[in-house]
Amino acid sequence: MTWQAYHTVWALIVFGWIGNYMVRMAFSPLLEAVRTEFGLSHAEAGFVFSVFFYGYLAMQVPAGLLGDRFGRKRVLVTGILTVAAGALLTGLASTLLVLGLARLLTGLAQGMYFANDRPIVAAATPPERLAMGQGVSFSGLGLGTALGLVVGGLLGEVMPWRRVFMVLILFPLVSAVLIGRFVPEPSGSGREGGGRASSEPAGGAERPTLRVARAATEPGAALVFRSRTLWLLGLAGMAPIWTQWLIGTWGPALFAEVGVAHVGQALYASLLGVAALPGLLVVGTVSDRLRRKGLERQLVFMGAILSLAILVALTGLAVQLRGPTWLLAVLVFATSFFVWGAWAPAQAIVAELFPRRVLGLAFGLLNATAFIASLLAPPITGWIKDATGSFAGGCYLAAVVGLLGVPLALAARPAPGR
């Protein structure tokens, strides 16, 4: 396959996500050192981890509006540079208050990424590759997760936890330069839908011309906030986000509970990130192929959520029974496969549903709704650990959240103007 311009966009967006997630996820294998230094319980440590998400969630909708108004690449690069500033402040934090503020700033900065990179990818990608484009470019989260967990854990063995963040500053700085130089700013003209020709019906599309007609006349914010489909996607998306941040926060501790030594904990927990690329590629490809055959993408989204719910319950059982390490590793990888894969069809639905002029706001609202789960999963899972002495109960709760997401995902069927 010949290298195309949109491949360059995908690659640089991936690298941007890697830098962001290395800064975000390195905190996980270092959390035990932070907890010990400040004398925190598991629930309190989970809250310190989740402070990041208060900033991240709060920035989703404003970042989309800012990108729609001032240019998505400009907001994107500004956010990445602020991530570097947040990492610097984390490395300089001498008190728990300053550490919390540093995490909050980092969350605000990283919250500027999703609502602006998704429309950039949608604008650059041919419509027949839309789910794959969203999936491949989203794989940087997984790669950054894996690298953040492994590199953070390894560096934490040889240097103080604060110094780790000083090292990681390099990655967002480089990605900001490359994206600023080589990623084009998408046109703000009201091209209908997110793909290059999303006004053209794909196999099984539901009367897209009606959506286009409404999009041309309805105010942008109203078009987004009145979308039943978007709200359902966001609410259903809380299921994979809950499981993602259960593993993302407490993954090393899960493996510690079954007897894995310290360095190995981060290596095994990095399977959360390793699963991202295959999950997004496979589920995205399946979504695109079934779409061409007339089947709706929300069916794939629902199937991914149901699969992760079953698998995270089995993960809890393996932890409870102190199963072999290899089995827990397989279950974490399989669960993570569907945690990531669920987003390829969901993001493709959004890219097809809205005109380009409001895609930033639409993606921002989707992420803001789903990431409510990230505020809850780390501290609640930590509280269950404090109360029961095991992370198994937290896995069972994640499975319940997943099952609640299944009917919401099934109901997220795009309809004209919805």
N, C-alpha and C positions, 0 to 999 in steps of 0.2 A: 504494500500500500504506500502510495506517494505521500510524503509529509505535506500537510496542508497548513494554512495560516491558523486555522482553529486548533490544530494540535499544539502550536506554540502557546496559544492562550491557555489551553488545558494544562500544559506542563508548568507554566509559570504560576497559575492559580494553585496548582498542587504544591509547588514549592512555598508559596505564601502560607498555605495551610500548615505545612510541615513546621515552619518557623513558629507560627502561632501555637500549635499544639505541643511543641517541645517545651515552650515556656509554661504552658498550662499544665502539662502532665508530669513534668519533672517533680512537681510538688507532691505527687502521690507516693513515690518510694521514699521521699524525704519526710513524709508526714509523721512517721514514728519518732524521728529525731526532734521535730517541732513539738510534738505532743509531750515528749519527755522534758524538753527544755522549759516549756511553759506550764508543765503540770496539768495537762488537759485530760479529760475523759475522752472516750471514743466519740460520744455524742458531740462534745465541744470541739474536738478536732474535725469532725465531719462538718460542723458549722463553719469553722475557719476555712475549710476547703470550699464550701458552698458560697462564701461571701463573694467570690469571683462571679458567680452566676447572678447575683443581684445586679451588678453592673452590666453584665452581659445581656441579661434579659431586658433591662431598662433601656438599652441602647438600640434594640432591634427595630422598632417602628421609627424612632427619630432618625436612625441611620438610613433607613429606606427612603424617608422623605428628603433627607439631605442629599442622598445620591440622585434621586429623581430631579432635584432642584439644581444642584451645583455640579453634578458630574460624578459618575460612580467610581471611576478610577481615582479621582482626586480624594474622595472620601476614603476609599480603600487604602491608598498609600498613607494618608494621614493616620489612619487607625493602626497600620503596621508600625509606623514610627513611634506611636504612643505605646504600643506593646513593648518596644525596646525600653522606653522610659519606665514602664511598670516593672519590667524585669530588673532594671537598675535599682529602683526603689526597694524591691523585694530583697535584693542583695545587701542593701544598706540598712534594712529594718533592724532596730535594736530592741523594740518593744512589740508586744502583741498588737497594740493599737496601730502602729505604723505598718506592721505586716498586714493587718486587715485592710488598711487604706491602700496599700500597694496591690493587694489582690483585687480590691474593688476597681482601682484604676486599670489594671490589666483586663478585667472583665469588660469595663466600658470600652476599652480600645478594641478588644477582639470582637465586641458586639457590632463594630462597624463593618465587619468583613462579609458575613453571610448575606445580608440584604443587598449587597452591592456586587459580590462576585457571581452570585447566581444569575442575575440579569446579564452580566458581561458574557458568561458562558452561553446563556440562551441566545443572545444576539449573534454570537460567533458561530454557532453550531447548526449544521443542516438539520431540517426538521425530522428527517428519517433517522437521525442519530441522536435525537434529543435526550432520551433517557440514558443512553450510553455516555453522552457528553456530560450530563449532570452527574452521572455515577463516577466516571473516570476522574473528573476534576475534583470530585468530593473525596476521592481516595486519599488525598493529602492529609485529611483528618486522621485516618487510620495509620498512615506512615508516620505522621508526627506523634501520634499516641504511642506507637511502638518505640520509636526513637527516644521520646521523652521519658518513658518508663525505664528503658534500658540505660540510656546515657545518664539520666538523673540518678538511677540506682548505682551505677558504676562510679560516677564522679563523687557521689555521696560517700563512697567507701574510702576515698583518698583525699577529700577536702571537706571543710565545713559546708553545711547545707546552703548558707548564704552565698558562698563563692560560686556554687554551681550556676546560679542565675546570672552572675557576671559573665561566665563563659557563654551562656546561651543567648546573650544579647546579639551576638554576631549574626545569627540566622535571620531574625526579622529585619535587621538593617540591610543585609544583602538582598532579601526578597523585595524590600521596598524599592531599591534601586532598579532591579530587573523588571518589576511590574511597571514602574513609572516610565521605563525606557521602551519596553517592547510590547506591552498590552495596549491595544487601541481603545479609546473611549467610544462606547457604542453610541450610535445616533439616538437622539431623544425624540425623533419623529414618531408619530403614533402608528408604528407598524403593528398590526393586530397580532396579538399573541407574542410569545417569547421566542419562538424559533424563526428561521428565515422566512418561512412561508406558512406560518401557523394558521393563517386564515383559510388555507386549503384543507379540505377534509382529509384526515387520515382514515385508515380502515376502521370502521365502527364509530367514527366521530359523530356526535349528536348535533347536527345542524349548526356548525360553527358560524355560519353567516349571521344567525340570530345573535350570537354572543358578540360578534363584531359590530353589528348595528347598535346594540345597546352600549358597547364600550365606547363608541364614537360620540355618544350623546350624554352619558352619565358621568358626573364628576368622579375624578379618580378615587378619592378617599371613600366615597359612597359605594363605588363599584367593588372595592376591596372589603370594606367592613360589613357590607350586606351579603357577602358570599357565604351561603350555607356550606358549600363544599369546602371552602378554605377553613372555616371554623372546625368542621368535622375532621379534616386532615390534621389540624393542629392538636385537637383533643386526642385523636387516636395516636398521634406522634408522641404523646407523653409516655406511651408504653415503651418504645425503644429507647427514649431518652432516660427514663427511670433505670432501665437495666444497664444502659451504657455507663451511667455515672455511679451505679452500685459497683460495677467492675472497675471503672476508671478510678474511683476513690479508694476502694477497699480491695482491689484485686491482689496486691501483694499480701495483704492480711488474710485473704481467703486461702492462699497457698501456705502461709505460715501456720494456719490452723490445722492443716493436714501434715505438717512436719517438714516443710521445705525450708532450707537454710536461707539466710538473708539475701545473698546475691541472686540466687535462683528464684526468689519471690518475684522480683522485678522482671526477670527474663520470662517467666511463665505468664505473668500478668500482661506482658506486651502482646500476647496472642490476641488481645482485644483489638489492637491496631493492625496486626498482621492479617486478620480476617477481613479488613475493610476492602482492599482491592478486589479479591475474588468475590466477596459478597456483592459489592456494587456492580462489578462487571457482569456476573452471572444473572443477578436479579434484574439489572437494567436491560440486558440483552433479552431475557425472557419477556419483560414488559413490552419492549419494542416489537418483538415478533408477535406476541399475542394481540397487541394493538392493531397490527397490520391485518390480523385475521378477524378483527371485529370485536375482540374482547376488551373490556374496560380495564384500565390500569389499576383501579382500586381493588380489584380482585387479587392482584399480585401483592399489593400493599397489605391486604388483609391476611393473605397466606403467610407472609413474612412475620407479621405480628403474632399470629397463632403459633408459628414454629418457635419463635423465641420464647414465648410464654411456657411452652412445654419443656424446652431445653433448660431454661433458667430454673424451673422446678426440679429437674433432674440434677442440676448443679447443686442446688440446696441439699438434695438427698445425699450426694456424694460427700459434701462437707459434713453433714450430720453423721454419716456412717464412717467418717475418716477414711474414705476410699483411697485407692492408689493415686499417686500424683498424675500418672499418665491419663487416667480416666477423667480427673478434674480438668486437666489441660485440654483434652478433646472436647469436653462439654463447654468450657469457656470459649474455645475457638468456634464451635458450632453455633453457640448462642450469639456470639459477636458477628458471625457471618450474616445472620438475619437482622441483628441490630442495625448494621450498616446498610444491608441490602434493601431494607424497607424504604430507604430514602430515595432511591433511584426512581421508582414509579411515582412517589408522592411529589417530588420536585418536578417531574415531567408533567404531571397534572396541572400544577400551578403555572408552569411555563406555557402550557397550551391554553389555559383558561383566561389569562389576562393580557391586555395590550401592553406593549413594551413600556409605555409612559408610566405605568403604575406597578411594574414588576418589583421594583425595590421595596415598595410598601407591602406588596403581597407576600414576598419572601420573608420580610421582616416580621410581619404578623404571624405567619406560619411558625417561624422559629421561636418567637416570643411566647406563643401559646404552648408549644411543645416543651420548651425549656422551663416551664413552671415546675416540671418534674425534677429538674436538676437542683432546685432549691430544697426539695424535700428528701430526695433519695439518700444523699450522704449523711445528714444528721439523723434521720429516722433509722437508717440501717445501723448507724453507730449506737443509737439508743437501744435497739434490739440486741446488739452485741453486749452492751453493758448489762442489760436485764437478764439475758439468757446465757451469756458466755459463749455464744456461737453466732456466726454469720449466716447459718442455715435459714433462720427465720426471715432474715432480710431477703434472701433469694425467693422464699415462698411468697412473700409479699409482692415482690417484683412480678412473679408469675400471675398473681391475682390482677395486678395492674394491667398486665398484658392481655389477659382474658377480657377485661373490661374494654380494652381498645378494639377488640375484634369487631363487634357490631358497629362501632363508630366508623371504622375503616370501610366496612361493607356499605354503609350508608353514604359514604363520600363519593357519590356518583355524580359527575359533572352534568349539569342540566343547562339549557339555554339561559344565559344571563345569570347563572348561579355560581 
